Amino acid sequence: MDDFLAHILVVDDDEGIRSLVKKYLDEQKYLITTANSAEDAYEKIKIIKFDIIILDIMMPGKSGLEFIQENKKNLDTPIILLTAKGQADERVEGLEIGADDYLPKPFEPKELLLRIKNILNKTKKRDLKRVIEFENIKIDLNKKLIFKNEIEYKINNTEKIILEKMINNPGKTFERMEIGKLIDLDKERSIDVIITRLRKKIELDPKNPKFLQTIRGAGYVLWIE
């Protein structure tokens, strides 16, 4: 895998387009996996972590937009939409619900390559902010791991979403309602349980939190020096 620039999933019901994209990107030293439907793509993302997904909108069965809507909570992989002429509304909707870029058909392979490189460059810059260390603690959001005093703790996607938002907004107090919107949860008690679980993984003394603190009457804040 180290010899490849990135692992890309190409999702399109048109075998010709899949073959064209695969052949071209293979030559550019990308590792390519293909899927002929949203359902096929779903099975692949369950077992493989891709760097980018190239996704057609109009496919038999579930559309590309439905694929994004159903998987956006658990999928942080950048998505490039392939759209047919006259699909302006679908293109806008795709960007609104989570796609990162789009490319109208027919397209030039070189233009697709440029968009892939732009997204990978942005991802690398963003990833630099997703691994932080303080005192005897290291949080690695890319690997979904917290290391505390050389002990490894796994974090789930919900915990990752909360931590990522707090890490990128140090010192900001997040109301329970605001956290709830991030993870699509409206029960305050459930949010408190998630925070308590995170404290056990981050804090040296979870009962007396130093980093993930409660601001009485306001919410939660992450203090990292």
N, C-alpha and C positions, 0 to 999 in steps of 0.2 A: 504493500500500500504506500510505502514511503516514496516509491518511484513515480507515483501518480500525483497530479496537481490537486485533484479533488474527486470525490465520488458523486456522480450525478445520476438522478433517476429521471428518465424521459418517459412521460405518460401520454400516449396518443393512440387512438384506435386505428389510425392510418399507418399501415405497415411501411409504406414508402417514406413517410416523414420520420418514423422511428429509425429506419435503416440509414437515411441520409444524415440525421443528427448523430447517430452512433458512429458512423464511419468517419465523419468530419472530426468529432471530438476525440475519438480514439487516436487520430493522427496528431492531435494537439496534446497528447499524454494525459487525458482525463480518463478515469475509470467510469464506464457507462453501464447502467442497468436499465432495462426497458420494461414497461408495463403497457398492456393494451386496453386497460380500463381503470376507472377509479377503484373498483373492487380489487383488481390485481395490484394496484399501487398500495392499497391499504395493507394487504398481506405482506408486502415487501418492507414497508416502513416499520412494521412490527418487529422485524428481525435485523434490519440494517439501519445504521445512522448515516443518512446522506448529507452532503454539504449543500446541494441545491436540488430542487425539483423543477423540471420543465414540464408544465402541465397544460394540456389542451382543455378548452372550455367545453366544447360540444362533443360529447361522446355518448354512445348507447349506454343505457343504464343510468348511473349517476353522473352528473356533469362535474366539470372541474370545480365549479363554484360550490357545489354540494360537498365535494371532497374537502375543500378548505373549511367550510362551515362545521363539518362534523369532526375535523381533526385539529382545528386551530388551538384548542386548549392544551393539547399534548404534543404539539408539533411546533418546534422553533426553527425549522429548516426554511431558508429563503425560497420563495417560489416565483418563477417566471411564467406568466400565462401566455399561451399561444392562442390568438384570437383570429377568427375569420373576418373578412371585410364586412362592415355593417354591424359589428357587435360592440358598438361604442358603449351602450348601456351596461352590457355584461362586463366590459373592461373596467369601467368605473366602479361597478359593484365589487369586482374582484379585488381592486386596490383598496376599497373601503373595508372589506372583511379580512384583509391580511396578506394579499399578494404583494410582492416587492417590486415587480416590474412586469411589463407586457411586451409582446412582439407580434405585430399583425402578420398574418399569412397573406401571400407568400413572403418569405423572408430570406435574406442572404445569410448563409452560415457565418460569415465574418462578423455580421452585426450581432448575431446570437453570442458569438465568442466574446465580443466586447462587453456585452451586458453581463455575461458570466464573470468576467474579470472584474468589472466594477463592483458587483455584489460581493465577490470573495474579498476584495480589498476592504470594503466597508466592514465585512464580518470580522476580518483580522483586527481592525482597529477597535471594534466593539469588544472583541474577546479579551483584549488587553485589560479591560476594566472588569472582567468577570473572574479574575483570580486575585484575591487580596489576602494579605497576611497581617496579623496584629497580635502582639504578645506571643502566646504559644498556640495560636489558632490560625488555620489557613482555610479559606473558603474557595473552592473551585467549582464554579457554576457550570463550566463546560463538562466536567465529569460528574456533576451532581454529588460532590463529596465535601465533607467537612473533616479536617484533621485537627484534633485537639489533644495536645500532649501525646502525640504520636499514635493516637487511637483514631481509627477511621469510622466516620458515620455517613451513611447514605442519606440523601434527601430526595423526596419525591418531587414531581413537577409543580405541585401547589406550593411547596416550601421554596422551590427554586424561583418561582415567579415573585413571591413576596420579597425574598432576599435580594433578587436582582433590582427590584424597584427601590428598595431601601439603600442598597449599596451605591446606586447611582444618584441618590438624593440624601447624602449623609447629613444627619442633624435635623431632617424634616420629620415632623410629627404626622403620622398617618392615622386618620380616624378609622374606626372599625368599618364604617360604611364604605370608605374608600378602598380598604383592603378587600372587603367583600366583593366590590365590583371587579377588582383585578382577577379574582379566582371564581367569580360567579357563585357567590355564597352570601346569603342574606341573614344568617343566624349568628348573632353576636357571640353566643356561647361557643359555637363551633370554631369561630375565629380565635377566641381565647385559647381553646384547646390546641389549635395549630401553633400559636405563639408559644405556649407552654412546651410543646414538643420541640420547637426550634431552640428554645433556651437550654434544654437538656443537652443539645448537641453543640451549642456555642459557648455557653457560660461555664466558667470554672465552678461557680456556685449558683446553680439555677434558681435557688430560693432568694438569692440576693443579687439580681442581675446587674451587671456593670455595663454591658453593651446594648442588649435589647431591652430597653426600659419602657415602663408604663408611665405615661403622662396622665395623671389623674384628671378625669373628665374630658380628655382630649383624644387619647389613642396610644399609639406605640411609636418609638423612635429608635433608630440604630445609631449608636455613638461609636465611631471608629476613629482612633487617632492615627 
